């Protein structure tokens, strides 16, 4: 007899409680156990959200530049999206009167220290860098040099995975996620109930995550800096009035 696929968080929790031996076959979990497990499941999802390989899609959001030094990122912000932990990539579009606007990549600065090294932060010119300050509840995106309203800024972030509001929500995730959530919830239940972990279950949990990782892996092509492609030559940026890729 085939077992139907889990369709709700309650289905995943019931299977996990049985696998962890919190409840036996034919038994029904107490409401308190279901509620605690539901909270553990949502906490697990929130942590997996921060792992690039567990997110199955990247989304790109745009905002027309206004000449501001920074833009808020998060619910109700300039980029009205769920607050991301980081920016995966960014580019800007030069608005023209022609039929085909041109896109230019932005180099991501990954730390506050890198952004602090910029001497003239109020410079208005052709943009080159983007720095994301991971504030909460709103992050802040800094683009430098500061673009005016002839540019549109685009940021690419990880899709926000579904967070369950009730135990009876319909799961809106690719089908392989149900097994990963169930098997990875079981070790959380071991720790929560003070039960000894089952090594076979731990291996199964790791295997389901590897399946997700293989499905979502997306490795960008290697991009070499201009200075390494043509040492000592570089190229001239007519919009920003500086050489790119030169060596002293």
VOFI-442662 format. One record per atom (N, C-alpha, C): y, z negated, x; residue in one letter. Coordinates in steps of 0.05 Angstrom, whole numbers, padded with zeros to 5 digits, always signed. Example, Ala and Ser with C-alpha at 12.3 -4.5 7.8 and 13.67 -1.06 7.14 Angstrom:
VOFI-442662
-00114-00156+00264A
-00090-00156+00246A
-00066-00156+00264A
-00045-00142+00257S
-00021-00143+00273S
+00001-00157+00258S
***
This chain:
VOFI-442662
-00024+00000+00017X
+00000+00000+00000X
+00025+00000+00018X
+00043+00019+00013X
+00067+00021+00030X
+00087+00001+00022X
+00102-00008+00043X
+00124-00028+00038X
+00150-00013+00036X
+00166-00017+00015X
+00190-00002+00013X
+00210-00010+00034X
+00228+00009+00042X
+00248+00003+00062X
+00268-00018+00051X
+00277-00036+00068X
+00297-00055+00059X
+00322-00041+00049X
+00332-00049+00026X
+00356-00036+00015X
+00380-00054+00014X
+00375-00080+00017X
+00397-00100+00016X
+00394-00120+00039X
+00415-00135+00045X
+00412-00156+00065X
+00390-00176+00057X
+00388-00181+00031X
+00367-00199+00022X
+00339-00190+00030X
+00334-00164+00029X
+00308-00153+00037X
+00303-00159+00067X
+00323-00154+00083X
+00321-00158+00112X
+00316-00188+00118X
+00331-00205+00105X
+00328-00234+00109X
+00301-00244+00101X
+00291-00235+00078X
+00264-00243+00069X
+00243-00236+00089X
+00243-00211+00099X
+00224-00203+00120X
+00227-00219+00145X
+00252-00225+00153X
+00257-00240+00178X
+00247-00269+00175X
+00252-00281+00152X
+00242-00309+00148X
+00212-00310+00149X
+00199-00290+00138X
+00169-00290+00139X
+00159-00285+00167X
+00172-00267+00182X
+00164-00261+00209X
+00168-00285+00227X
+00189-00301+00222X
+00194-00324+00238X
+00178-00349+00229X
+00162-00345+00209X
+00145-00367+00197X
+00162-00390+00186X
+00185-00383+00177X
+00201-00403+00162X
+00191-00406+00134X
+00182-00384+00122X
+00169-00385+00096X
+00142-00370+00099X
+00123-00377+00082X
+00097-00365+00083X
+00095-00342+00063X
+00073-00328+00065X
+00068-00305+00047X
+00066-00316+00018X
+00080-00302+00000X
+00081-00310-00028X
+00101-00332-00034X
+00113-00344-00013X
+00133-00364-00018X
+00161-00352-00021X
+00179-00367-00034X
+00206-00358-00037X
+00225-00376-00022X
+00243-00364-00006X
+00261-00380+00010X
+00281-00395-00007X
+00288-00419+00001X
+00307-00435-00014X
+00335-00422-00012X
+00352-00425-00032X
+00379-00413-00031X
+00394-00421-00006X
+00391-00445+00004X
+00405-00453+00028X
+00396-00437+00052X
+00370-00432+00054X
+00359-00416+00076X
+00368-00387+00074X
+00369-00376+00050X
+00379-00349+00047X
+00409-00347+00055X
+00424-00367+00048X
+00453-00367+00054X
+00457-00370+00084X
+00443-00388+00097X
+00446-00391+00126X
+00437-00365+00141X
+00416-00353+00132X
+00406-00329+00144X
+00426-00306+00140X
+00438-00305+00117X
+00459-00285+00111X
+00482-00288+00131X
+00491-00312+00136X
+00512-00316+00155X
+00504-00308+00183X
+00479-00315+00191X
+00469-00307+00217X
+00468-00276+00219X
+00460-00263+00198X
+00459-00234+00199X
+00486-00221+00203X
+00506-00231+00189X
+00534-00221+00192X
+00544-00227+00220X
+00538-00250+00231X
+00547-00257+00258X
+00533-00238+00279X
+00508-00232+00273X
+00493-00214+00291X
+00506-00186+00290X
+00513-00177+00266X
+00526-00151+00264X
+00553-00150+00278X
+00568-00172+00277X
+00594-00173+00290X
+00591-00171+00320X
+00570-00183+00331X
+00565-00181+00360X
+00555-00153+00368X
+00538-00142+00352X
+00528-00115+00358X
+00550-00094+00356X
+00570-00100+00339X
+00593-00082+00336X
+00607-00077+00363X
+00605-00096+00381X
+00619-00093+00407X
+00602-00078+00427X
+00578-00070+00420X
+00561-00055+00439X
+00564-00025+00432X
+00574-00010+00451X
+00579+00019+00445X
+00553+00033+00435X
+00530+00027+00446X
+00506+00041+00439X
+00497+00034+00411X
+00506+00012+00399X
+00497+00005+00372X
+00515+00018+00351X
+00537+00030+00358X
+00555+00042+00339X
+00549+00072+00339X
+00543+00083+00316X
+00533+00111+00315X
+00554+00132+00313X
+00580+00124+00312X
+00601+00144+00309X
+00627+00134+00321X
+00642+00152+00333X
+00669+00146+00341X
+00688+00160+00321X
+00711+00147+00316X
+00731+00158+00297X
+00757+00161+00311X
+00772+00182+00304X
+00798+00187+00317X
+00820+00184+00295X
+00840+00168+00302X
+00862+00162+00284X
+00889+00170+00297X
+00908+00180+00281X
+00933+00190+00293X
+00957+00174+00282X
+00978+00175+00297X
+01004+00164+00290X
+01026+00180+00304X
+01045+00189+00288X
+01067+00204+00300X
+01084+00184+00316X
+01091+00192+00341X
+01107+00175+00357X
+01135+00172+00346X
+01147+00149+00351X
+01174+00144+00341X
+01194+00137+00363X
+01185+00137+00388X
+01202+00128+00410X
+01199+00098+00415X
+01181+00085+00400X
+01176+00056+00405X
+01159+00052+00430X
+01162+00029+00443X
+01147+00024+00467X
+01118+00017+00461X
+01112+00006+00437X
+01085-00001+00430X
+01080+00003+00400X
+01055+00005+00393X
+01047+00009+00365X
+01024-00010+00359X
+01025-00023+00335X
+01004-00042+00328X
+00979-00027+00319X
+00956-00040+00324X
+00930-00028+00318X
+00914-00049+00303X
+00907-00043+00278X
+00891-00062+00262X
+00898-00059+00233X
+00886-00075+00216X
+00892-00074+00187X
+00921-00077+00181X
+00933-00057+00167X
+00961-00058+00160X
+00980-00050+00183X
+00969-00043+00207X
+00986-00037+00230X
+00994-00007+00230X
+01007+00001+00252X
+01015+00029+00254X
+00990+00047+00254X
+00970+00038+00268X
+00943+00051+00266X
+00927+00033+00247X
+00926+00040+00222X
+00915+00023+00201X
+00884+00026+00200X
+00871+00013+00219X
+00842+00014+00222X
+00832-00014+00228X
+00806-00020+00225X
+00796-00045+00234X
+00803-00050+00263X
+00811-00074+00270X
+00819-00079+00298X
+00797-00073+00317X
+00801-00054+00336X
+00780-00048+00355X
+00781-00067+00379X
+00758-00070+00393X
+00758-00086+00417X
+00770-00071+00440X
+00768-00044+00440X
+00780-00028+00460X
+00784+00000+00450X
+00799+00016+00465X
+00803+00044+00459X
+00784+00060+00476X
+00768+00077+00464X
+00749+00093+00479X
+00763+00115+00494X
+00781+00129+00481X
+00796+00150+00493X
+00821+00155+00477X
+00840+00170+00488X
+00865+00175+00474X
+00877+00202+00484X
+00892+00215+00467X
+00907+00239+00475X
+00931+00240+00457X
+00949+00259+00464X
+00973+00263+00447X
+00976+00293+00442X
+00990+00299+00421X
+00994+00327+00412X
+01023+00333+00413X
+01030+00354+00427X
+01058+00363+00427X
+01063+00380+00403X
+01080+00371+00385X
+01086+00386+00361X
+01104+00409+00367X
+01096+00432+00358X
+01111+00456+00362X
+01115+00471+00336X
+01133+00491+00336X
+01137+00507+00312X
+01116+00528+00309X
+01100+00532+00330X
+01079+00553+00330X
+01055+00544+00314X
+01035+00562+00311X
+01012+00556+00295X
+00991+00538+00309X
+00993+00536+00336X
+00973+00521+00351X
+00986+00500+00369X
+00988+00475+00359X
+00998+00453+00376X
+00979+00448+00399X
+00989+00437+00421X
+00973+00433+00445X
+00967+00403+00449X
+00942+00396+00456X
+00934+00369+00461X
+00933+00363+00491X
+00941+00339+00499X
+00940+00331+00527X
+00926+00303+00528X
+00907+00299+00547X
+00894+00273+00549X
+00912+00252+00559X
+00907+00227+00551X
+00920+00204+00562X
+00900+00188+00578X
+00908+00180+00602X
+00890+00163+00619X
+00892+00134+00609X
+00869+00122+00604X
+00869+00095+00594X
+00871+00075+00617X
+00891+00057+00615X
+00893+00034+00633X
+00877+00011+00621X
+00858+00001+00636X
+00839-00018+00624X
+00847-00048+00627X
+00869-00053+00641X
+00877-00081+00644X
+00907-00085+00643X
+00915-00109+00635X
+00943-00116+00634X
+00956-00113+00662X
+00940-00120+00683X
+00951-00118+00710X
+00958-00090+00717X
+00943-00070+00708X
+00949-00042+00714X
+00975-00034+00700X
+00979-00042+00675X
+01003-00036+00661X
+01027-00050+00673X
+01023-00074+00683X
+01045-00089+00696X
+01056-00075+00721X
+01039-00058+00733X
+01048-00045+00758X
+01068-00023+00752X
+01071-00015+00728X
+01091+00006+00721X
+01119-00006+00724X
+01135+00007+00741X
+01161-00004+00747X
+01182-00001+00725X
+01184+00023+00714X
+01204+00029+00693X
+01189+00033+00667X
+01184+00012+00652X
+01168+00014+00628X
+01182+00027+00605X
+01209+00030+00606X
+01225+00042+00585X
+01230+00071+00589X
+01216+00083+00609X
+01221+00112+00615X
+01212+00129+00592X
+01229+00148+00583X
+01223+00167+00562X
+01217+00194+00575X
+01192+00203+00574X
+01185+00229+00586X
+01158+00237+00576X
+01146+00257+00589X
+01120+00267+00581X
+01099+00246+00584X
+01084+00237+00564X
+01066+00215+00566X
+01042+00221+00585X
+01032+00199+00597X
+01010+00202+00616X
+00989+00181+00613X
+00997+00156+00606X
+00979+00133+00605X
+00980+00119+00578X
+00958+00105+00572X
+00956+00088+00548X
+00943+00062+00556X
+00955+00040+00547X
+00944+00014+00552X
+00941-00001+00525X
+00918-00012+00520X
+00913-00026+00495X
+00911-00056+00500X
+00930-00071+00489X
+00930-00100+00490X
+00914-00111+00466X
+00892-00124+00472X
+00873-00133+00451X
+00883-00158+00437X
+00906-00157+00424X
+00915-00180+00409X
+00900-00184+00383X
+00903-00206+00371X
+00890-00212+00346X
+00910-00226+00327X
+00911-00218+00302X
+00895-00199+00287X
+00902-00170+00291X
+00924-00165+00305X
+00932-00137+00311X
+00933-00133+00341X
+00922-00111+00350X
+00925-00103+00378X
+00951-00087+00381X
+00958-00081+00406X
+00982-00066+00412X
+00976-00044+00431X
+00984-00019+00424X
+00980+00004+00441X
+01006+00011+00454X
+01006+00013+00481X
+01029+00021+00497X
+01024+00049+00508X
+01041+00067+00504X
+01039+00094+00516X
+01062+00097+00535X
+01056+00107+00559X
+01077+00110+00580X
+01073+00136+00595X
+01095+00150+00601X
+01122+00146+00591X
+01124+00147+00561X
+01145+00135+00550X
+01147+00132+00521X
+01152+00159+00508X
+01135+00166+00488X
+01139+00192+00475X
+01159+00190+00451X
+01173+00212+00446X
+01191+00212+00422X
+01176+00224+00399X
+01191+00230+00377X
+01178+00239+00353X
+01169+00268+00353X
+01170+00281+00376X
+01158+00308+00378X
+01129+00307+00386X
+01118+00282+00388X
+01090+00279+00396X
+01075+00263+00374X
+01049+00268+00373X
+01031+00252+00356X
+01011+00240+00374X
+01006+00214+00371X
+00987+00199+00388X
+00960+00197+00373X
+00939+00202+00387X
+00912+00200+00376X
+00896+00179+00392X
+00882+00161+00379X
+00864+00143+00392X
+00836+00145+00380X
+00816+00143+00398X
+00788+00144+00389X
+00776+00117+00393X
+00764+00106+00372X
+00753+00079+00372X
+00725+00080+00360X
+00710+00058+00363X
+00684+00056+00351X
+00686+00051+00321X
+00669+00065+00306X
+00668+00060+00277X
+00662+00031+00271X
+00675+00020+00251X
+00669-00007+00242X
+00643-00007+00227X
+00622-00021+00237X
+00597-00023+00223X
+00600-00039+00198X
+00583-00034+00179X
+00584-00048+00153X
+00581-00078+00157X
+00599-00093+00144X
+00596-00122+00142X
+00589-00128+00113X
+00569-00144+00109X
+00559-00150+00083X
+00575-00172+00069X
+00583-00167+00044X
+00598-00186+00029X
+00580-00204+00012X
+00558-00193+00003X
+00539-00209-00013X
+00511-00202-00004X
+00492-00219-00011X
+00465-00215-00003X
+00452-00191-00017X
+00465-00181-00039X
+00454-00159-00054X
+00469-00132-00049X
+00486-00131-00028X
+00499-00106-00021X
+00479-00085-00015X
+00486-00060-00020X
+00469-00038-00012X
+00474-00031+00018X
+00453-00030+00034X
+00457-00024+00062X
+00466+00005+00065X
+00489+00009+00078X
+00500+00036+00083X
+00500+00042+00113X
+00476+00042+00124X
+00473+00048+00153X
+00450+00067+00156X
+00449+00082+00179X
+00426+00100+00184X
+00400+00084+00182X
+00378+00097+00173X
+00354+00082+00167X
+00342+00066+00190X
+00346+00075+00215X
+00334+00060+00237X
+00347+00033+00242X
+00370+00028+00230X
+00384+00003+00234X
+00371-00020+00220X
+00357-00015+00198X
+00344-00037+00183X
+00324-00052+00200X
+00307-00037+00215X
+00287-00050+00232X
+00301-00066+00254X
+00322-00054+00266X
+00336-00067+00288X
+00348-00093+00278X
+00360-00093+00255X
+00372-00117+00244X
+00351-00139+00238X
+00330-00130+00226X
+00309-00149+00218X
+00296-00162+00243X
+00287-00146+00262X
+00274-00157+00286X
+00292-00173+00304X
+00318-00166+00304X
+00337-00182+00321X
+00347-00206+00306X
+00344-00207+00280X
+00351-00231+00265X
+00330-00253+00270X
+00305-00245+00274X
+00283-00265+00277X
+00288-00284+00301X
+00295-00274+00325X
+00301-00293+00346X
+00324-00312+00340X
+00344-00302+00324X
+00365-00320+00316X
+00354-00342+00298X
+00335-00336+00281X
+00323-00356+00264X
+00306-00376+00280X
+00292-00366+00301X
+00278-00385+00319X
+00296-00406+00329X
+00319-00398+00340X
+00338-00417+00351X
+00350-00435+00330X
+00356-00424+00307X
+00369-00439+00285X
+00350-00461+00274X
+00324-00454+00272X
+00306-00473+00260X
+00290-00489+00282X
+00297-00485+00307X
+00284-00499+00328X
+00254-00492+00331X
+00248-00467+00326X
+00220-00457+00329X
+00216-00444+00356X
+00191-00445+00366X
+00186-00432+00392X
+00187-00401+00388X
+00200-00387+00406X
+00201-00358+00404X
+00175-00345+00409X
+00169-00323+00395X
+00145-00307+00398X
+00152-00284+00417X
+00139-00283+00441X
+00146-00262+00460X
+00142-00234+00449X
+00123-00230+00431X
+00118-00204+00420X
+00142-00196+00402X
+00152-00215+00387X
+00175-00209+00370X
+00200-00203+00387X
+00204-00217+00409X
+00227-00212+00426X
+00225-00184+00438X
+00201-00175+00446X
+00197-00148+00456X
+00202-00127+00435X
+00193-00133+00410X
+00198-00115+00388X
+00228-00112+00382X
+00242-00135+00384X
+00271-00134+00379X
+00285-00117+00400X
+00277-00120+00425X
+00289-00104+00447X
+00282-00074+00443X
+00258-00068+00434X
+00250-00040+00430X
+00266-00027+00408X
+00272-00041+00387X
+00287-00029+00365X
+00316-00023+00374X
+00327-00040+00392X
+00354-00035+00402X
+00354-00011+00421X
+00332-00007+00436X
+00330+00016+00453X
+00329+00042+00437X
+00316+00041+00414X
+00315+00065+00397X
+00344+00072+00388X
+00359+00051+00380X
+00387+00056+00372X
+00403+00067+00395X
+00398+00056+00418X
+00413+00064+00442X
+00408+00094+00448X
+00382+00102+00447X
+00375+00130+00452X
+00387+00148+00432X
+00388+00140+00407X
+00400+00157+00386X
+00430+00160+00389X
+00443+00139+00398X
+00473+00139+00399X
+00484+00145+00426X
+00467+00148+00446X
+00478+00153+00473X
+00494+00179+00474X
+00518+00178+00484X
+00535+00201+00487X
+00550+00198+00513X
+00541+00212+00534X
+00553+00209+00561X
+00573+00232+00566X
+00598+00226+00570X
+00618+00248+00574X
+00612+00262+00601X
+00621+00287+00603X
+00619+00301+00628X
+00636+00288+00649X
+00627+00289+00674X
+00642+00277+00696X
+00668+00292+00700X
+00690+00277+00701X
+00716+00289+00706X
+00727+00279+00732X
+00730+00296+00751X
+00740+00288+00778X
+00770+00288+00778X
+00782+00268+00792X
+00811+00268+00795X
+00821+00292+00809X
+00845+00301+00802X
+00857+00325+00814X
+00858+00322+00844X
+00864+00298+00854X
+00866+00294+00883X
+00840+00300+00898X
+00818+00295+00884X
+00792+00301+00897X
+00784+00330+00894X
+00793+00343+00873X
+00786+00371+00869X
+00801+00389+00889X
+00826+00383+00895X
+00842+00399+00913X
+00859+00381+00930X
+00848+00368+00951X
+00862+00348+00967X
+00888+00359+00978X
+00909+00343+00975X
+00935+00350+00987X
+00951+00371+00972X
+00940+00382+00951X
+00954+00404+00937X
+00966+00394+00911X
+00949+00386+00892X
+00959+00376+00867X
+00971+00397+00849X
+00984+00389+00827X
+00997+00407+00810X
+01022+00394+00798X
+01041+00411+00791X
+01067+00401+00782X
+01068+00400+00752X
+01076+00376+00741X
+01079+00372+00712X
+01108+00379+00705X
+01112+00401+00691X
+01139+00410+00685X
+01152+00393+00665X
+01136+00378+00649X
+01148+00361+00628X
+01157+00334+00639X
+01142+00323+00658X
+01149+00297+00669X
+01163+00298+00696X
+01166+00322+00708X
+01179+00326+00734X
+01167+00309+00756X
+01139+00311+00758X
+01126+00298+00780X
+01101+00313+00788X
+01091+00309+00813X
+01067+00322+00822X
+01043+00304+00815X
+01022+00317+00806X
+00997+00303+00800X
+00975+00311+00819X
+00962+00290+00831X
+00940+00296+00849X
+00947+00301+00877X
+00972+00295+00886X
+00979+00299+00914X
+00970+00275+00930X
+00968+00280+00956X
+00961+00258+00974X
+00983+00256+00995X
+00989+00232+01005X
+01010+00229+01024X
+01004+00242+01051X
***
